[in-house]
Amino acid sequence: MQQRLSFHEEIRKNKISSFFLITIVFIILVALSYAIGLALGPDYLFIILIAGTIITILYVVIGFYKSADIAIASVRAKKASGPEYRQYHNLVEGLCLASGMPKPKLYIMENQQINAFASGRDPEHAVICVTTGALEKLDKHELEGVLSHELSHIANYDIRFMTLTAVLVGLISIIAQIFLRSLFWSSLGGRGNNKNQGNAIFIIIGVVLAIIAPLLVALVQLAISRKREYAADSSAVKFTRTPTGLISALKKIQHNTPMEVSGAVAPLFLAKPTKKAEWFQTHPPLSKRIAKLERM
């Protein structure tokens, strides 16, 4: 007989794993910066770091403060207003009262598949959006499980955490691109050949890291996303004190045709059924999520 899982312990382990993975991203950033500094000198590294940081922060800050608006607009969702959405509102209000959270704005997305997502930089600026298929095909208990999962993302500040990850990952990618392009243009112009010959080994190390680092941190970013999904599942059990509603909802999604959504917002959704390898996905396989929940 398998040992029962504690949702408190699962939440703790997934948070530790997330911080461990983001530490790996930071170490890769330091290693790449150090290699570029050895290859081209500290002055050149300083210029690359400043340029990369400015570009990354400008890009991510806009996305961070407008994340909810961008997500809602991209799926053409509408506000959940009207008597037909009374149960939707009542369930969210009940979960928010029980958890001490402010009620997020509620939206509806026209789609017959079962799915939902949450977005927003903090609980005071959050939104939840569910598909019309979720409201029609899920019973009250299942819908409560889905909504508790989405509220968990808000309570755990997952948007903020993933934005920090995106800053580090984006910074590594931009620094790598600036470094590789600068080497390319320097070689075309024939500048600094004597210096480069003396630092040939460091330049090779820098080039290898600049090529590998963005790919590696992208995989780490996906792993962090999967850990946050497991954490949200566990937190949902903490909210409702039972995993049965979410399990039943995930099983229904498992037998659905995969929902087609924009790649930019796909990671936000409750589930993303796919046949691709787990390493390249933002979500864990539904079968693994269900198996964990069944042991709680």
C-alpha positions in Angstrom: 0.0 0.0 0.0 1.3 3.4 -1.0 2.0 5.9 1.7 -0.4 8.9 1.8 1.0 12.2 0.8 0.6 15.3 3.0 -0.5 18.4 1.0 1.5 20.6 3.4 4.7 18.5 2.8 4.0 18.6 -1.0 3.6 22.4 -1.0 6.9 22.7 1.0 8.9 20.4 -1.3 7.6 22.0 -4.5 8.5 25.5 -3.2 12.0 24.3 -2.2 12.4 22.7 -5.6 11.4 25.9 -7.4 13.9 28.0 -5.4 16.6 25.4 -6.1 15.9 25.5 -9.8 15.9 29.3 -9.9 19.3 29.2 -8.1 20.6 27.0 -11.0 19.5 29.8 -13.4 21.3 32.4 -11.4 24.5 30.2 -11.3 24.3 29.8 -15.1 24.0 33.6 -15.4 27.1 34.2 -13.2 29.1 31.5 -15.1 28.2 33.0 -18.5 29.1 36.5 -17.3 32.4 35.3 -15.9 33.3 33.5 -19.1 32.6 36.6 -21.2 34.6 38.7 -18.7 37.6 36.4 -19.1 37.2 36.4 -22.9 36.7 40.1 -23.6 37.6 41.9 -20.4 35.5 43.4 -17.5 34.8 46.7 -19.3 33.1 44.9 -22.2 31.2 42.6 -19.9 29.9 45.7 -18.0 28.5 47.1 -21.2 26.8 43.8 -22.2 25.3 43.4 -18.7 23.9 47.0 -18.7 22.4 46.6 -22.2 21.0 43.2 -21.5 19.5 44.3 -18.1 17.8 47.4 -19.6 16.2 45.5 -22.5 15.1 42.6 -20.3 13.6 44.7 -17.5 11.7 47.0 -19.9 10.2 44.0 -21.7 9.3 42.1 -18.5 8.0 45.0 -16.4 5.4 45.9 -19.1 4.3 42.2 -19.1 4.3 42.0 -15.3 2.0 45.0 -14.7 -0.3 44.3 -17.6 -0.2 40.5 -17.3 -3.9 40.1 -16.4 -5.1 42.6 -19.1 -2.9 40.9 -21.8 -4.1 37.4 -20.9 -7.8 38.4 -20.9 -7.5 40.3 -24.2 -5.6 37.5 -25.9 -8.4 34.9 -25.3 -11.2 37.5 -25.9 -12.8 36.8 -22.5 -15.7 38.7 -21.1 -16.7 39.6 -17.6 -18.8 36.9 -15.8 -21.9 39.1 -15.2 -25.4 37.8 -15.1 -27.5 35.3 -13.1 -26.2 32.3 -15.1 -22.8 32.8 -13.4 -24.1 32.9 -9.9 -22.6 29.6 -8.9 -19.2 30.6 -10.4 -19.2 33.8 -8.2 -20.5 32.0 -5.1 -17.8 29.3 -5.3 -15.0 31.8 -5.6 -16.4 34.0 -2.8 -16.6 31.0 -0.5 -13.0 29.9 -1.3 -11.8 33.5 -0.8 -13.6 33.9 2.5 -12.1 30.6 3.7 -8.6 31.5 2.7 -8.7 35.2 3.6 -8.0 36.3 0.0 -9.6 39.2 -1.9 -12.0 38.1 -4.6 -10.4 38.3 -8.1 -12.3 39.6 -11.1 -14.1 36.8 -12.9 -14.2 36.2 -16.6 -15.6 33.8 -19.1 -13.9 32.4 -22.3 -16.0 31.0 -25.1 -14.7 27.5 -25.6 -16.3 24.1 -25.2 -13.2 22.4 -23.7 -12.8 22.3 -19.9 -10.1 24.7 -18.8 -9.3 27.8 -16.7 -6.5 30.2 -15.9 -5.5 32.8 -13.3 -3.3 35.9 -13.9 -2.3 39.0 -12.1 0.8 40.3 -10.3 -0.7 39.9 -6.8 -4.0 38.9 -5.1 -5.3 42.6 -5.3 -4.8 42.7 -9.1 -5.8 39.1 -10.0 -8.3 37.6 -12.5 -9.7 34.1 -13.0 -11.1 33.0 -16.3 -12.9 29.7 -17.0 -14.2 28.3 -20.3 -17.9 28.0 -21.0 -17.1 24.2 -21.3 -15.9 24.1 -17.7 -19.2 25.7 -16.4 -21.3 23.4 -18.5 -19.5 20.0 -18.1 -18.2 20.2 -14.5 -20.4 19.7 -11.5 -20.2 22.0 -8.4 -17.6 19.9 -6.7 -15.4 19.6 -9.7 -15.6 23.3 -10.5 -14.7 24.1 -6.9 -11.6 22.0 -7.4 -10.6 23.8 -10.5 -11.2 27.3 -9.0 -9.2 26.4 -5.9 -6.3 25.4 -8.1 -6.4 28.8 -9.9 -6.8 30.7 -6.6 -3.7 28.8 -5.4 -1.6 30.3 -8.2 -2.7 33.7 -7.0 -2.1 32.9 -3.3 1.3 31.5 -4.1 2.3 34.6 -6.1 3.2 32.3 -9.1 2.9 35.1 -11.7 5.4 37.2 -9.7 7.7 34.2 -9.2 7.6 33.2 -12.9 8.2 36.9 -13.9 11.4 36.8 -11.8 12.4 33.6 -13.6 11.6 35.2 -17.0 13.8 38.1 -16.1 16.8 35.9 -15.4 16.1 33.6 -18.4 15.6 36.6 -20.7 18.8 38.3 -19.4 20.9 35.2 -20.1 19.5 34.9 -23.6 20.0 38.6 -24.4 23.6 38.6 -23.0 24.4 35.5 -25.0 23.1 37.0 -28.2 25.0 40.3 -27.7 28.2 38.4 -27.0 27.9 36.1 -30.1 26.9 39.0 -32.4 29.8 41.2 -31.1 32.3 38.4 -31.8 30.8 38.0 -35.3 31.1 41.7 -36.1 34.6 41.9 -34.6 35.8 39.0 -36.8 34.3 40.7 -39.9 36.1 44.0 -39.0 39.3 42.3 -38.1 39.6 44.1 -34.8 41.3 42.9 -31.7 42.9 39.8 -33.4 46.1 39.8 -31.2 44.1 40.1 -28.0 41.6 37.5 -29.1 44.4 35.0 -30.0 45.7 35.3 -26.4 42.2 34.7 -25.0 41.2 32.0 -27.5 40.4 29.3 -24.8 38.2 31.8 -22.9 36.5 32.8 -26.1 35.7 29.2 -26.9 34.4 28.6 -23.4 32.3 31.8 -23.7 30.9 30.8 -27.1 30.0 27.3 -25.9 28.2 28.7 -22.8 26.5 31.4 -24.8 25.0 28.6 -27.1 24.2 26.1 -24.3 23.1 28.5 -21.5 19.8 29.8 -23.1 18.7 26.2 -24.0 19.6 24.9 -20.5 17.8 27.8 -18.6 14.7 27.4 -20.9 14.5 23.8 -19.7 14.9 24.9 -16.1 12.2 27.5 -16.6 9.8 24.7 -17.8 10.8 22.6 -14.8 10.0 25.5 -12.5 6.6 25.9 -14.2 5.8 22.2 -13.7 6.7 22.5 -10.0 4.4 25.5 -9.6 1.6 23.4 -11.1 2.2 20.6 -8.6 2.2 23.2 -5.8 -1.1 24.7 -7.0 -2.7 21.2 -7.0 -1.5 20.6 -3.4 -2.7 24.1 -2.3 -6.1 23.4 -3.9 -6.4 20.4 -1.6 -5.5 22.7 1.3 -8.3 25.1 0.3 -11.0 22.5 -0.2 -9.7 19.8 2.2 -10.3 17.2 -0.4 -8.7 16.3 -3.7 -11.7 14.5 -5.2 -13.2 17.5 -7.1 -9.9 18.4 -8.8 -9.1 14.8 -9.6 -12.5 14.3 -11.3 -12.1 17.6 -13.3 -8.6 16.5 -14.5 -9.9 13.1 -15.5 -12.6 14.8 -17.6 -9.9 17.1 -19.2 -7.8 13.9 -19.8 -10.5 12.6 -22.2 -10.9 16.0 -23.9 -9.5 17.1 -27.3 -6.6 19.4 -26.4 -7.6 23.1 -26.4 -5.9 25.3 -29.0 -4.8 28.6 -27.4 -2.0 31.1 -28.0 1.4 29.9 -27.1 2.0 33.0 -25.0 -0.9 32.3 -22.6 -1.0 28.5 -22.8 1.3 28.1 -19.7 -1.3 29.9 -17.6 -4.1 27.3 -18.2 -5.1 24.6 -15.7 -4.1 21.8 -18.1 -2.3 21.5 -21.3 -2.8 17.9 -22.7 0.0 17.0 -25.1 2.0 14.1 -26.4 5.4 15.9 -26.2 8.1 14.9 -23.8 7.6 16.2 -20.2 10.9 18.1 -20.2 9.6 20.4 -23.0 6.3 21.2 -21.3 5.1 23.8 -18.9 2.7 21.4 -17.3 3.3 17.9 -15.8 1.3 15.0 -17.5 -2.2 14.8 -16.3 -1.7 11.2 -15.3 1.1 12.2 -12.8 -0.9 15.0 -11.3 -3.9 12.8 -10.8 -1.8 10.0 -9.3 -0.3 12.5 -6.7 -3.7 13.9 -5.9 -5.1 10.4 -5.4 -2.5 9.7 -2.7 -3.5 12.8 -0.6 
